[in-house]
Amino acid sequence: MVRDFVATNIINFFVAFGIIVGGSVIGAIGMTLMGKPPFESMNALSRSLKIWAIVAAIGGTFDTINNFERGLFNGTTLEVINQCIYIIAALIGANTGESVINWITQETE
């Protein structure tokens, strides 16, 4: 049980991280082909992809809402806490990915 919980958090972190970094780099290639500056495009994409990276990492919002409902109405608060920790792990992964993109492009906010 604990092993699955830790593994899921690690996967959520790296999925969100990968979506931010990969989406920003590949998106910047497309923006460059359109004649836009690649580093500015990478930063803009990393900011706009953040919410989608979190949603993709936790497996979609409907599963999470269903688990919240089950946890609240069936009295299993551990399930609610687990879902919150999954979301936090994905959020940390997305923020880390954005920080890496900012570091690569030497942009500061």
N, C-alpha and C positions, 0 to 999 in steps of 0.2 A: 504493500500500500504506500509506504513512505517512498520507496524506490520509484514507483510510478509517478508520484506527485513531483518528486525532484526532476525526473526525466521530462515530464510535461512542462515544467517551468523552464528547463534548459531549452527545450524545443521551441517554446513560445518566444523566448528571448532571441534565439538565433533566426527564427522565421521573420520576426519583425525587423531585426537588424539587416537581414539579407534583402528584404523588400525595399528598405530605405536605400541601402548602398547600391544594390543592383539596379533598382528602378531609377535612381538618380544618375548613375553612370550611363546606362543604356538610353535613358531619356535625353541626356546631354548630347549623346551622339546624334540623335534625331534632331535636336535643336540646332546643333552645329551644321547639319546638312541643310537646315532652313535658313542659315545665316545669322543665327543668334549666338551670343557669347556663351561658351560651354560652362565656365565656372559659375556665372550668375544663374544659368539654367539649372545646374546641379543643386545650388542652394535653394532655389525656388521649388524645385521638385522635392527635395528632402523635407521641406516644411509642409508641402501640400500632401505628400504621401503618408504622413505620420498616422493619421486616423485610420487610413486603409490598412496600414501595416498592422496596427493593433487588432483591427477586426479580423483580418486574415489569420493572424497568429492564434487567436482564441477560437478559431473555427467557425466564425459567423456569429452574429448577435442573437439569433433565435435559440441556439443551444444554451448560450449563457443565460438568457432570460428564462428559459425553461428550467435550468438548474437553480436559478435564484428563486423562482416560484416554488419549486419542489422543496427547497431548503427552508423557505419562510413558512409555508403552509403545512408542511409535514413535520416541522419542528427539528429539522436537522441543520442546525446553524453551522456545523462543520463544512457542509457543502457550500454555503454562502461564503464562508471565509476562504475556502479553496478557490472559488471562482474569482474573488477579489484579488487573491495572490496571483492567479494566472494573468489577470488583466495588468497587474502591477509589473509582472515579469515582462510582458509584451511591451508595456510602456517604457520600461528601462531599456529594452532592446531597441526600440524606435528612437529614443533619445540618444543612445550611444551611437547608432547609425548616423543620426544627424550631426553629432559631434565629430565623427570621423569625416564626414563630407565637409564640414566647416574647417577641419584641420587640413584636409587635402587641398581645399581651395583657398586657404588662408583668409577666410572671411570671418568677421566677428559681428555679433549682434548685440 
